[in-house]
Amino acid sequence: MPAETADLFLLEDLQDVSRTGQLAESGLRTLRTVADWFKTFVTRSNKDLGRAGPGCPFVLVVLERRTLGPLLSTSPTEAYHRVPNL
């Protein structure tokens, strides 16, 4: 079995078959679930958390700057070492 290497993805990459075709369906489904969670939960207000604004205001900024992507990886530990200043 070949060694797994980190694949870093931007949110928009998850809809691009040319970028994700090498992923197992379960891996792609997991990455899409995490991306959806960021967009539908973390960026929204939540009265159960006592937040009138976004659950995490910083996520809105990283989504706008397109810098969240490196955190979406099939190998997070390896990706951490490949992304500068993380």
C-alpha positions as CSV (number, residue, x, y, z in Angstrom):
1,M,0.0,0.0,0.0
2,P,1.5,3.4,-1.0
3,A,2.2,6.0,1.7
4,E,-0.5,8.6,2.0
5,T,0.4,12.1,1.1
6,A,-1.4,15.3,2.2
7,D,-3.8,16.8,-0.3
8,L,-4.8,20.3,0.6
9,F,-8.2,21.6,-0.6
10,L,-10.0,24.9,-0.8
11,L,-13.7,24.7,-0.3
12,E,-14.4,25.2,-4.0
13,D,-12.0,22.4,-4.8
14,L,-14.4,19.9,-3.2
15,Q,-16.8,20.3,-6.2
16,D,-14.0,19.9,-8.8
17,V,-13.6,16.3,-9.9
18,S,-10.2,17.0,-11.4
19,R,-9.0,18.0,-7.9
20,T,-10.8,15.3,-5.9
21,G,-10.9,12.3,-8.3
22,Q,-8.1,10.6,-6.5
23,L,-9.9,10.6,-3.2
24,A,-11.8,7.7,-1.9
25,E,-15.6,8.5,-1.8
26,S,-15.6,8.3,2.0
27,G,-12.7,10.8,2.2
28,L,-14.4,13.2,-0.1
29,R,-17.7,12.8,1.8
30,T,-15.9,13.6,5.0
31,L,-14.2,16.7,3.6
32,R,-17.5,17.9,2.2
33,T,-19.2,17.4,5.6
34,V,-16.6,19.4,7.4
35,A,-16.8,22.2,4.7
36,D,-20.6,22.2,5.0
37,W,-20.3,22.4,8.9
38,F,-18.1,25.5,8.5
39,K,-20.5,27.2,6.2
40,T,-23.8,26.2,7.9
41,F,-22.9,26.1,11.6
42,V,-19.7,27.8,12.5
43,T,-20.4,31.0,10.5
44,R,-24.0,31.3,11.9
45,S,-25.5,32.6,15.1
46,N,-26.5,30.0,17.7
47,K,-28.6,30.9,20.7
48,D,-27.6,27.6,22.3
49,L,-24.1,28.8,22.3
50,G,-25.1,32.3,23.4
51,R,-23.9,33.8,20.2
52,A,-25.9,36.5,18.4
53,G,-23.3,36.7,15.7
54,P,-21.3,34.0,14.0
55,G,-20.3,31.0,16.2
56,C,-16.7,31.9,15.3
57,P,-16.2,35.3,13.6
58,F,-12.7,34.3,12.5
59,V,-14.1,31.6,10.1
60,L,-15.9,34.3,8.1
61,V,-12.6,36.0,7.5
62,V,-10.7,32.9,6.5
63,L,-13.5,31.9,4.1
64,E,-13.4,35.3,2.5
65,R,-9.6,35.2,2.2
66,R,-9.7,31.6,1.0
67,T,-7.3,30.5,3.7
68,L,-9.4,27.8,5.3
69,G,-8.6,25.3,2.6
70,P,-5.3,24.1,3.9
71,L,-7.1,22.8,7.0
72,L,-9.2,20.6,4.7
73,S,-6.8,17.7,4.2
74,T,-6.9,14.0,3.9
75,S,-3.8,13.9,6.2
76,P,-4.1,16.8,8.7
77,T,-0.9,16.1,10.6
78,E,1.2,16.1,7.4
79,A,-0.7,19.1,6.0
80,Y,0.1,21.1,9.2
81,H,3.8,20.7,8.5
82,R,3.3,21.8,4.8
83,V,1.4,25.0,5.5
84,P,3.7,27.9,6.5
85,N,2.9,30.0,9.5
86,L,0.2,27.7,10.8
